[in-house]
Amino acid sequence: MTKPAPFEGVIARTVKDSTPSWPVPAHPREGAPNVVVVLIDDLGFSHFGCYGSDIATPWIDRLAEGGLRSACDRSPTSTPGSPTCAGR
């Protein structure tokens, strides 16, 4: 993690006498890959169409068809010894 830039504004007694200092937003380096993180709470693998659900999840299914699948041993929703992963 990088250290935040030092605050270059002025904090005075009133807003009128203060000077703001907004940090420059971080930008990916040239050639950096596109990464999307999807965090979903209280959802099981069986809720996705690619795992056999009747619920329509076309975008998740499309990602799965391209090879993206969840692995039980890397899932924050279950530990490697849990019944969820018993079939791996």
C-alpha positions as a Markdown table, in Angstrom:
| # | Residue | x | y | z |
|---|---|---|---|---|
| 1 | Met | 0.0 | 0.0 | 0.0 |
| 2 | Thr | 1.3 | 3.4 | -0.8 |
| 3 | Lys | 1.5 | 6.2 | 1.7 |
| 4 | Pro | -1.1 | 9.0 | 1.2 |
| 5 | Ala | 0.2 | 12.3 | -0.1 |
| 6 | Pro | 0.7 | 14.9 | 2.6 |
| 7 | Phe | -2.1 | 17.4 | 3.1 |
| 8 | Glu | -1.1 | 20.6 | 1.3 |
| 9 | Gly | -4.1 | 22.7 | 2.3 |
| 10 | Val | -4.6 | 25.1 | 5.2 |
| 11 | Ile | -6.9 | 24.4 | 8.1 |
| 12 | Ala | -7.9 | 27.7 | 9.6 |
| 13 | Arg | -10.3 | 28.7 | 12.3 |
| 14 | Thr | -13.1 | 29.3 | 9.7 |
| 15 | Val | -14.0 | 27.7 | 6.3 |
| 16 | Lys | -13.6 | 31.0 | 4.6 |
| 17 | Asp | -9.9 | 31.2 | 5.8 |
| 18 | Ser | -9.2 | 27.6 | 5.0 |
| 19 | Thr | -7.7 | 26.2 | 1.8 |
| 20 | Pro | -8.8 | 22.7 | 0.6 |
| 21 | Ser | -6.4 | 20.1 | -0.8 |
| 22 | Trp | -7.9 | 17.3 | -2.7 |
| 23 | Pro | -5.7 | 14.2 | -3.5 |
| 24 | Val | -5.3 | 13.2 | -7.1 |
| 25 | Pro | -7.3 | 10.0 | -7.7 |
| 26 | Ala | -5.3 | 6.9 | -8.3 |
| 27 | His | -5.1 | 5.7 | -12.0 |
| 28 | Pro | -3.9 | 2.4 | -13.3 |
| 29 | Arg | -0.5 | 2.2 | -14.9 |
| 30 | Glu | -0.3 | 2.0 | -18.7 |
| 31 | Gly | -1.1 | -1.6 | -19.8 |
| 32 | Ala | -2.7 | -2.6 | -16.5 |
| 33 | Pro | -5.4 | -5.3 | -16.9 |
| 34 | Asn | -9.0 | -4.6 | -16.4 |
| 35 | Val | -10.2 | -6.2 | -13.2 |
| 36 | Val | -13.8 | -6.4 | -11.9 |
| 37 | Val | -14.4 | -7.6 | -8.3 |
| 38 | Val | -17.9 | -8.8 | -7.6 |
| 39 | Leu | -18.7 | -9.1 | -3.9 |
| 40 | Ile | -22.1 | -10.7 | -3.0 |
| 41 | Asp | -23.3 | -11.4 | 0.5 |
| 42 | Asp | -25.6 | -14.3 | 1.5 |
| 43 | Leu | -25.5 | -16.0 | -1.9 |
| 44 | Gly | -24.7 | -19.7 | -2.5 |
| 45 | Phe | -23.2 | -21.2 | -5.6 |
| 46 | Ser | -26.6 | -22.8 | -6.4 |
| 47 | His | -28.1 | -19.4 | -7.0 |
| 48 | Phe | -26.2 | -19.0 | -10.3 |
| 49 | Gly | -27.6 | -20.5 | -13.6 |
| 50 | Cys | -24.1 | -21.9 | -14.5 |
| 51 | Tyr | -24.4 | -24.1 | -11.3 |
| 52 | Gly | -27.9 | -25.4 | -12.2 |
| 53 | Ser | -30.2 | -22.7 | -10.7 |
| 54 | Asp | -33.5 | -21.9 | -12.3 |
| 55 | Ile | -32.7 | -18.2 | -11.6 |
| 56 | Ala | -31.7 | -16.4 | -14.7 |
| 57 | Thr | -28.1 | -15.1 | -14.3 |
| 58 | Pro | -27.1 | -14.5 | -18.0 |
| 59 | Trp | -24.1 | -12.3 | -17.3 |
| 60 | Ile | -22.6 | -14.6 | -14.7 |
| 61 | Asp | -23.4 | -17.6 | -17.0 |
| 62 | Arg | -21.5 | -15.9 | -19.8 |
| 63 | Leu | -18.5 | -15.4 | -17.7 |
| 64 | Ala | -18.6 | -19.0 | -16.6 |
| 65 | Glu | -18.8 | -20.1 | -20.3 |
| 66 | Gly | -15.6 | -18.3 | -20.8 |
| 67 | Gly | -13.9 | -20.3 | -18.1 |
| 68 | Leu | -14.5 | -18.2 | -15.0 |
| 69 | Arg | -15.8 | -20.3 | -12.1 |
| 70 | Ser | -15.6 | -20.0 | -8.4 |
| 71 | Ala | -13.3 | -22.3 | -6.5 |
| 72 | Cys | -14.4 | -23.5 | -3.0 |
| 73 | Asp | -10.9 | -23.3 | -1.6 |
| 74 | Arg | -10.7 | -19.6 | -2.4 |
| 75 | Ser | -14.2 | -18.7 | -1.5 |
| 76 | Pro | -14.8 | -16.5 | 1.6 |
| 77 | Thr | -18.2 | -18.1 | 2.0 |
| 78 | Ser | -16.9 | -21.5 | 3.0 |
| 79 | Thr | -13.8 | -23.1 | 4.5 |
| 80 | Pro | -12.1 | -25.9 | 2.7 |
| 81 | Gly | -13.5 | -28.5 | 5.2 |
| 82 | Ser | -17.1 | -27.3 | 4.9 |
| 83 | Pro | -19.9 | -29.4 | 3.3 |
| 84 | Thr | -20.2 | -26.8 | 0.5 |
| 85 | Cys | -16.8 | -28.1 | -0.8 |
| 86 | Ala | -17.3 | -31.8 | -0.1 |
| 87 | Gly | -17.5 | -32.7 | -3.7 |
| 88 | Arg | -14.2 | -31.1 | -4.9 |
